[in-house]
Amino acid sequence: MPENAFVTNIDFTRQFFSSETDYFIGMTANYEDERFVDPDNGLAWDAYWLVDMRAAWRPTNGSSWSTLKTCSMTIRSGPAARPGFRCTGR
């Protein structure tokens, strides 16, 4: 079990100018400290941050269309640090 952990979620929704459309921006961040794999504390996993960002565009007039773009970014610390970035849409 990690000694320190942190999770937060931020969401923001607003009307797009004076149109019948809203936009949405959101972010979730998760941090976990170094944690041990075995009871003897001989093997440990590195601390890491995980950040997920979301953006969406949707009508408010009952229309059936919508656009969604999701991005994920992973930031890891330690000797095996390798950032990753991925976006998908529908």
The first five atom37 places (N, CA, C, CB, O) and aatype in JSON, in Angstrom:
{
  "aatype": [12, 14, 6, 2, 0, 13, 19, 16, 2, 9, 3, 13, 16, 1, 5, 13, 13, 15, 15, 6, 16, 3, 18, 13, 9, 7, 12, 16, 0, 2, 18, 6, 3, 6, 1, 13, 19, 3, 14, 3, 2, 7, 10, 0, 17, 3, 0, 18, 17, 10, 19, 3, 12, 1, 0, 0, 17, 1, 14, 16, 2, 7, 15, 15, 17, 15, 16, 10, 11, 16, 4, 15, 12, 16, 9, 1, 15, 7, 14, 0, 0, 1, 14, 7, 13, 1, 4, 16, 7, 1],
  "atom_mask": [
    [1, 1, 1, 1, 1],
    [1, 1, 1, 1, 1],
    [1, 1, 1, 1, 1],
    [1, 1, 1, 1, 1],
    [1, 1, 1, 1, 1],
    [1, 1, 1, 1, 1],
    [1, 1, 1, 1, 1],
    [1, 1, 1, 1, 1],
    [1, 1, 1, 1, 1],
    [1, 1, 1, 1, 1],
    [1, 1, 1, 1, 1],
    [1, 1, 1, 1, 1],
    [1, 1, 1, 1, 1],
    [1, 1, 1, 1, 1],
    [1, 1, 1, 1, 1],
    [1, 1, 1, 1, 1],
    [1, 1, 1, 1, 1],
    [1, 1, 1, 1, 1],
    [1, 1, 1, 1, 1],
    [1, 1, 1, 1, 1],
    [1, 1, 1, 1, 1],
    [1, 1, 1, 1, 1],
    [1, 1, 1, 1, 1],
    [1, 1, 1, 1, 1],
    [1, 1, 1, 1, 1],
    [1, 1, 1, 0, 1],
    [1, 1, 1, 1, 1],
    [1, 1, 1, 1, 1],
    [1, 1, 1, 1, 1],
    [1, 1, 1, 1, 1],
    [1, 1, 1, 1, 1],
    [1, 1, 1, 1, 1],
    [1, 1, 1, 1, 1],
    [1, 1, 1, 1, 1],
    [1, 1, 1, 1, 1],
    [1, 1, 1, 1, 1],
    [1, 1, 1, 1, 1],
    [1, 1, 1, 1, 1],
    [1, 1, 1, 1, 1],
    [1, 1, 1, 1, 1],
    [1, 1, 1, 1, 1],
    [1, 1, 1, 0, 1],
    [1, 1, 1, 1, 1],
    [1, 1, 1, 1, 1],
    [1, 1, 1, 1, 1],
    [1, 1, 1, 1, 1],
    [1, 1, 1, 1, 1],
    [1, 1, 1, 1, 1],
    [1, 1, 1, 1, 1],
    [1, 1, 1, 1, 1],
    [1, 1, 1, 1, 1],
    [1, 1, 1, 1, 1],
    [1, 1, 1, 1, 1],
    [1, 1, 1, 1, 1],
    [1, 1, 1, 1, 1],
    [1, 1, 1, 1, 1],
    [1, 1, 1, 1, 1],
    [1, 1, 1, 1, 1],
    [1, 1, 1, 1, 1],
    [1, 1, 1, 1, 1],
    [1, 1, 1, 1, 1],
    [1, 1, 1, 0, 1],
    [1, 1, 1, 1, 1],
    [1, 1, 1, 1, 1],
    [1, 1, 1, 1, 1],
    [1, 1, 1, 1, 1],
    [1, 1, 1, 1, 1],
    [1, 1, 1, 1, 1],
    [1, 1, 1, 1, 1],
    [1, 1, 1, 1, 1],
    [1, 1, 1, 1, 1],
    [1, 1, 1, 1, 1],
    [1, 1, 1, 1, 1],
    [1, 1, 1, 1, 1],
    [1, 1, 1, 1, 1],
    [1, 1, 1, 1, 1],
    [1, 1, 1, 1, 1],
    [1, 1, 1, 0, 1],
    [1, 1, 1, 1, 1],
    [1, 1, 1, 1, 1],
    [1, 1, 1, 1, 1],
    [1, 1, 1, 1, 1],
    [1, 1, 1, 1, 1],
    [1, 1, 1, 0, 1],
    [1, 1, 1, 1, 1],
    [1, 1, 1, 1, 1],
    [1, 1, 1, 1, 1],
    [1, 1, 1, 1, 1],
    [1, 1, 1, 0, 1],
    [1, 1, 1, 1, 1]
  ],
  "atom_positions": [
    [[0.85, -1.18, 0.0], [0.0, 0.0, 0.0], [0.9, 1.25, 0.0], [-0.96, -0.01, 1.23], [1.86, 1.3, 0.76]],
    [[0.59, 2.24, -0.83], [1.43, 3.45, -0.87], [1.27, 4.28, 0.4], [1.09, 4.3, -2.09], [0.21, 4.3, 1.03]],
    [[2.35, 4.96, 0.76], [2.3, 5.84, 1.94], [1.45, 7.08, 1.65], [3.72, 6.26, 2.35], [0.73, 7.56, 2.53]],
    [[1.54, 7.6, 0.43], [0.77, 8.78, 0.03], [0.04, 8.51, -1.27], [1.68, 10.02, -0.12], [0.57, 7.86, -2.18]],
    [[-1.18, 9.01, -1.36], [-1.97, 8.9, -2.6], [-2.86, 10.13, -2.69], [-2.82, 7.57, -2.63], [-3.27, 10.7, -1.67]],
    [[-3.16, 10.54, -3.94], [-3.95, 11.75, -4.17], [-4.79, 11.56, -5.42], [-3.02, 13.0, -4.31], [-4.29, 11.12, -6.45]],
    [[-6.09, 11.88, -5.33], [-6.99, 11.81, -6.48], [-7.84, 13.07, -6.51], [-7.89, 10.53, -6.43], [-8.39, 13.47, -5.48]],
    [[-7.96, 13.7, -7.68], [-8.84, 14.86, -7.81], [-9.51, 14.84, -9.19], [-8.03, 16.19, -7.62], [-8.99, 14.26, -10.14]],
    [[-10.66, 15.47, -9.26], [-11.43, 15.54, -10.5], [-11.95, 16.97, -10.66], [-12.6, 14.51, -10.5], [-12.53, 17.52, -9.72]],
    [[-11.74, 17.56, -11.83], [-12.19, 18.93, -12.11], [-13.01, 18.89, -13.41], [-10.97, 19.93, -12.23], [-12.54, 18.36, -14.42]],
    [[-14.21, 19.44, -13.38], [-15.07, 19.5, -14.56], [-15.57, 20.93, -14.76], [-16.27, 18.52, -14.43], [-15.85, 21.64, -13.79]],
    [[-15.67, 21.35, -16.03], [-16.13, 22.69, -16.36], [-17.04, 22.59, -17.58], [-14.92, 23.66, -16.63], [-16.62, 22.12, -18.64]],
    [[-18.29, 23.04, -17.44], [-19.26, 23.03, -18.55], [-19.79, 24.44, -18.75], [-20.43, 22.03, -18.28], [-20.15, 25.12, -17.79]],
    [[-19.85, 24.88, -20.0], [-20.31, 26.22, -20.33], [-21.05, 26.22, -21.65], [-19.14, 27.21, -20.38], [-20.81, 25.35, -22.5]],
    [[-21.93, 27.17, -21.83], [-22.58, 27.37, -23.12], [-21.58, 28.01, -24.07], [-23.87, 28.25, -22.98], [-20.84, 28.91, -23.68]],
    [[-21.56, 27.55, -25.33], [-20.65, 28.09, -26.33], [-21.25, 29.35, -26.93], [-20.36, 27.04, -27.43], [-22.15, 29.29, -27.76]],
    [[-20.72, 30.5, -26.5], [-21.24, 31.81, -26.87], [-22.75, 31.85, -26.66], [-20.89, 32.15, -28.34], [-23.21, 31.49, -25.57]],
    [[-23.54, 32.26, -27.63], [-24.99, 32.3, -27.46], [-25.67, 31.22, -28.3], [-25.54, 33.69, -27.85], [-26.85, 31.34, -28.64]],
    [[-24.93, 30.17, -28.64], [-25.48, 29.09, -29.47], [-26.24, 28.08, -28.61], [-24.35, 28.38, -30.25], [-26.28, 28.19, -27.38]],
    [[-26.84, 27.1, -29.28], [-27.53, 26.02, -28.59], [-26.58, 24.83, -28.4], [-28.8, 25.59, -29.37], [-26.98, 23.68, -28.58]],
    [[-25.34, 25.12, -28.05], [-24.3, 24.11, -27.89], [-23.52, 24.38, -26.6], [-23.35, 24.09, -29.11], [-23.25, 25.52, -26.25]],
    [[-23.18, 23.29, -25.89], [-22.33, 23.38, -24.7], [-20.98, 22.76, -25.0], [-22.99, 22.68, -23.48], [-20.85, 21.91, -25.88]],
    [[-19.97, 23.2, -24.26], [-18.69, 22.5, -24.3], [-18.32, 22.08, -22.89], [-17.58, 23.39, -24.93], [-18.74, 22.7, -21.91]],
    [[-17.54, 21.03, -22.8], [-17.18, 20.43, -21.53], [-15.67, 20.16, -21.53], [-17.98, 19.13, -21.28], [-15.13, 19.63, -22.5]],
    [[-15.01, 20.53, -20.45], [-13.58, 20.25, -20.27], [-13.44, 19.62, -18.89], [-12.69, 21.55, -20.41], [-13.96, 20.14, -17.91]],
    [[-12.73, 18.5, -18.81], [-12.56, 17.83, -17.53], [-11.17, 17.26, -17.39], [0.0, 0.0, 0.0], [-10.49, 17.0, -18.38]],
    [[-10.74, 17.06, -16.14], [-9.44, 16.49, -15.86], [-9.52, 15.67, -14.58], [-8.35, 17.6, -15.75], [-10.15, 16.09, -13.61]],
    [[-8.89, 14.52, -14.59], [-8.75, 13.69, -13.4], [-7.26, 13.44, -13.2], [-9.56, 12.35, -13.52], [-6.56, 13.05, -14.14]],
    [[-6.77, 13.66, -11.98], [-5.36, 13.43, -11.67], [-5.27, 12.45, -10.51], [-4.64, 14.77, -11.32], [-6.02, 12.53, -9.53]],
    [[-4.33, 11.51, -10.64], [-4.12, 10.49, -9.62], [-2.62, 10.37, -9.36], [-4.73, 9.12, -10.06], [-1.84, 10.22, -10.3]],
    [[-2.21, 10.42, -8.09], [-0.81, 10.25, -7.71], [-0.71, 9.11, -6.71], [-0.22, 11.56, -7.12], [-1.49, 9.04, -5.75]],
    [[0.23, 8.21, -6.93], [0.52, 7.17, -5.95], [2.0, 7.16, -5.66], [0.05, 5.78, -6.45], [2.82, 7.17, -6.58]],
    [[2.34, 7.13, -4.38], [3.71, 7.11, -3.91], [4.32, 5.73, -4.15], [3.79, 7.49, -2.42], [3.61, 4.79, -4.54]],
    [[5.61, 5.6, -3.93], [6.28, 4.31, -4.03], [5.58, 3.28, -3.14], [7.77, 4.44, -3.63], [5.2, 3.59, -2.01]],
    [[5.4, 2.08, -3.66], [4.74, 1.04, -2.87], [5.48, -0.28, -3.07], [3.24, 0.89, -3.28], [6.04, -0.56, -4.13]],
    [[5.46, -1.08, -2.02], [6.22, -2.33, -2.02], [5.36, -3.49, -2.49], [6.77, -2.61, -0.62], [4.16, -3.54, -2.22]],
    [[5.99, -4.43, -3.21], [5.3, -5.55, -3.8], [5.22, -6.73, -2.83], [5.99, -5.97, -5.08], [4.21, -7.42, -2.76]],
    [[6.29, -6.95, -2.08], [6.32, -8.1, -1.17], [6.37, -7.65, 0.3], [7.54, -9.0, -1.5], [6.7, -6.5, 0.58]],
    [[6.05, -8.55, 1.22], [6.01, -8.19, 2.64], [7.37, -7.8, 3.22], [5.46, -9.34, 3.43], [7.43, -7.11, 4.23]],
    [[8.47, -8.24, 2.58], [9.81, -7.92, 3.09], [10.32, -6.57, 2.6], [10.79, -9.02, 2.68], [11.44, -6.17, 2.94]],
    [[9.54, -5.87, 1.81], [9.91, -4.56, 1.23], [11.17, -4.65, 0.38], [10.11, -3.54, 2.35], [11.95, -3.7, 0.32]],
    [[11.37, -5.78, -0.29], [12.54, -5.95, -1.12], [12.35, -5.44, -2.54], [0.0, 0.0, 0.0], [13.32, -5.07, -3.2]],
    [[11.12, -5.4, -3.01], [10.82, -4.95, -4.37], [9.74, -3.88, -4.3], [10.36, -6.14, -5.26], [8.7, -4.07, -3.67]],
    [[10.0, -2.75, -4.96], [9.05, -1.63, -4.89], [8.71, -1.13, -6.29], [9.63, -0.47, -4.03], [9.55, -1.18, -7.19]],
    [[7.49, -0.67, -6.46], [7.08, 0.01, -7.68], [7.29, 1.5, -7.48], [5.59, -0.3, -8.03], [7.08, 2.03, -6.39]],
    [[7.72, 2.18, -8.55], [7.99, 3.62, -8.49], [6.71, 4.43, -8.31], [8.72, 4.07, -9.75], [5.62, 3.97, -8.65]],
    [[6.86, 5.63, -7.79], [5.74, 6.57, -7.7], [5.35, 7.02, -9.11], [6.12, 7.81, -6.81], [6.17, 7.01, -10.02]],
    [[4.08, 7.41, -9.29], [3.65, 7.87, -10.6], [2.48, 8.83, -10.49], [3.28, 6.7, -11.48], [1.74, 8.84, -9.5]],
    [[2.31, 9.64, -11.53], [1.14, 10.49, -11.76], [0.39, 9.91, -12.94], [1.55, 11.99, -12.01], [1.01, 9.42, -13.89]],
    [[-0.91, 9.95, -12.91], [-1.76, 9.6, -14.05], [-2.74, 10.75, -14.23], [-2.51, 8.21, -13.82], [-3.51, 11.06, -13.32]],
    [[-2.72, 11.38, -15.4], [-3.59, 12.52, -15.68], [-4.43, 12.2, -16.9], [-2.75, 13.82, -15.91], [-3.89, 11.88, -17.96]],
    [[-5.75, 12.29, -16.77], [-6.68, 12.09, -17.87], [-7.4, 13.4, -18.15], [-7.7, 10.95, -17.56], [-7.95, 14.01, -17.24]],
    [[-7.39, 13.83, -19.41], [-8.07, 15.06, -19.81], [-9.18, 14.72, -20.79], [-7.06, 16.08, -20.44], [-9.01, 13.84, -21.65]],
    [[-10.3, 15.41, -20.67], [-11.45, 15.16, -21.54], [-11.99, 16.49, -22.07], [-12.55, 14.38, -20.79], [-11.96, 17.51, -21.39]],
    [[-12.49, 16.44, -23.29], [-13.16, 17.6, -23.86], [-14.33, 17.09, -24.7], [-12.18, 18.46, -24.73], [-14.2, 16.09, -25.4]],
    [[-15.46, 17.78, -24.62], [-16.64, 17.36, -25.38], [-17.4, 18.58, -25.88], [-17.57, 16.46, -24.52], [-17.36, 19.65, -25.27]],
    [[-18.09, 18.4, -26.96], [-18.91, 19.43, -27.59], [-20.27, 18.78, -27.81], [-18.28, 19.97, -28.96], [-20.34, 17.75, -28.48]],
    [[-21.35, 19.33, -27.26], [-22.66, 18.68, -27.4], [-23.77, 19.71, -27.56], [-22.94, 17.79, -26.19], [-23.71, 20.79, -26.99]],
    [[-24.78, 19.37, -28.35], [-25.92, 20.28, -28.55], [-26.85, 20.24, -27.34], [-26.69, 19.9, -29.83], [-26.91, 19.25, -26.62]],
    [[-27.56, 21.34, -27.12], [-28.53, 21.42, -26.02], [-29.95, 21.5, -26.53], [-28.22, 22.62, -25.13], [-30.89, 21.65, -25.75]],
    [[-30.13, 21.41, -27.85], [-31.47, 21.57, -28.44], [-32.14, 20.24, -28.75], [-31.37, 22.4, -29.7], [-33.11, 20.22, -29.52]],
    [[-31.67, 19.12, -28.19], [-32.27, 17.82, -28.43], [-31.76, 17.12, -29.66], [0.0, 0.0, 0.0], [-32.26, 16.05, -30.0]],
    [[-30.77, 17.68, -30.34], [-30.19, 17.05, -31.52], [-29.49, 15.75, -31.11], [-29.21, 18.0, -32.23], [-29.13, 15.58, -29.95]],
    [[-29.29, 14.84, -32.07], [-28.7, 13.54, -31.76], [-27.19, 13.48, -32.01], [-29.39, 12.47, -32.57], [-26.6, 12.42, -31.8]],
    [[-26.53, 14.56, -32.44], [-25.11, 14.5, -32.72], [-24.3, 14.97, -31.51], [-24.78, 15.34, -33.94], [-24.79, 15.74, -30.68]],
    [[-23.07, 14.5, -31.43], [-22.13, 14.98, -30.41], [-20.71, 14.61, -30.84], [-22.45, 14.37, -29.01], [-20.52, 13.7, -31.64]],
    [[-19.74, 15.31, -30.32], [-18.34, 15.06, -30.59], [-17.62, 14.93, -29.26], [-17.71, 16.2, -31.46], [-17.85, 15.71, -28.34]],
    [[-16.74, 13.93, -29.16], [-16.01, 13.71, -27.92], [-14.55, 13.45, -28.25], [-16.61, 12.52, -27.13], [-14.24, 12.66, -29.13]],
    [[-13.67, 14.13, -27.54], [-12.24, 13.93, -27.7], [-11.67, 13.63, -26.31], [-11.54, 15.2, -28.35], [-11.88, 14.41, -25.38]],
    [[-10.97, 12.53, -26.16], [-10.41, 12.13, -24.88], [-8.9, 11.96, -25.01], [-11.06, 10.83, -24.37], [-8.42, 11.34, -25.96]],
    [[-8.16, 12.5, -24.06], [-6.71, 12.36, -24.05], [-6.25, 11.84, -22.7], [-6.02, 13.7, -24.38], [-6.82, 12.21, -21.67]],
    [[-5.24, 11.0, -22.7], [-4.65, 10.5, -21.47], [-3.15, 10.73, -21.52], [-4.97, 9.01, -21.26], [-2.52, 10.53, -22.55]],
    [[-2.59, 11.15, -20.41], [-1.16, 11.37, -20.32], [-0.67, 10.73, -19.03], [-0.82, 12.89, -20.38], [-1.23, 10.98, -17.96]],
    [[0.36, 9.91, -19.11], [0.93, 9.26, -17.94], [2.33, 9.8, -17.71], [0.96, 7.72, -18.11], [3.16, 9.82, -18.62]],
    [[2.6, 10.24, -16.51], [3.92, 10.72, -16.13], [4.41, 9.81, -15.01], [3.9, 12.25, -15.69], [3.78, 9.72, -13.96]],
    [[5.54, 9.15, -15.23], [6.11, 8.28, -14.21], [7.47, 8.81, -13.79], [6.22, 6.82, -14.73], [8.22, 9.35, -14.6]],
    [[7.77, 8.65, -12.52], [9.08, 9.05, -12.02], [9.93, 7.81, -11.79], [8.95, 9.88, -10.72], [9.42, 6.69, -11.83]],
    [[11.22, 8.0, -11.56], [12.12, 6.89, -11.28], [12.95, 6.52, -12.49], [0.0, 0.0, 0.0], [12.86, 7.17, -13.53]],
    [[13.77, 5.46, -12.37], [14.68, 5.08, -13.46], [13.98, 4.58, -14.71], [15.63, 4.03, -12.98], [14.54, 4.67, -15.8]],
    [[12.76, 4.06, -14.59], [12.04, 3.54, -15.76], [11.02, 4.56, -16.27], [11.33, 2.23, -15.41], [9.98, 4.18, -16.81]],
    [[11.31, 5.85, -16.11], [10.36, 6.9, -16.51], [10.17, 6.89, -18.02], [10.85, 8.29, -16.05], [11.14, 6.92, -18.78]],
    [[8.92, 6.85, -18.44], [8.58, 6.93, -19.86], [7.19, 7.54, -19.99], [8.63, 5.52, -20.54], [6.19, 6.88, -19.7]],
    [[7.12, 8.79, -20.43], [5.82, 9.43, -20.56], [5.03, 8.84, -21.73], [5.99, 10.95, -20.75], [5.61, 8.35, -22.69]],
    [[3.72, 8.9, -21.62], [2.87, 8.42, -22.7], [1.74, 9.4, -22.94], [0.0, 0.0, 0.0], [1.29, 10.08, -22.02]],
    [[1.28, 9.48, -24.19], [0.19, 10.39, -24.54], [-0.65, 9.7, -25.59], [0.73, 11.76, -25.04], [-0.12, 9.19, -26.58]],
    [[-1.98, 9.69, -25.39], [-2.87, 9.0, -26.33], [-4.17, 9.77, -26.42], [-3.13, 7.53, -25.89], [-4.71, 10.21, -25.4]],
    [[-4.68, 9.95, -27.64], [-5.96, 10.62, -27.85], [-6.86, 9.72, -28.7], [-5.76, 12.0, -28.53], [-6.4, 9.06, -29.64]],
    [[-8.14, 9.72, -28.35], [-9.13, 9.01, -29.14], [-10.34, 9.93, -29.32], [-9.55, 7.65, -28.46], [-10.54, 10.85, -28.53]],
    [[-11.12, 9.68, -30.32], [-12.3, 10.49, -30.55], [-13.41, 9.68, -31.18], [0.0, 0.0, 0.0], [-13.17, 8.64, -31.78]],
    [[-14.63, 10.16, -31.02], [-15.76, 9.52, -31.69], [-16.81, 10.55, -31.99], [-16.35, 8.4, -30.84], [-17.85, 10.22, -32.56]]
  ]
}
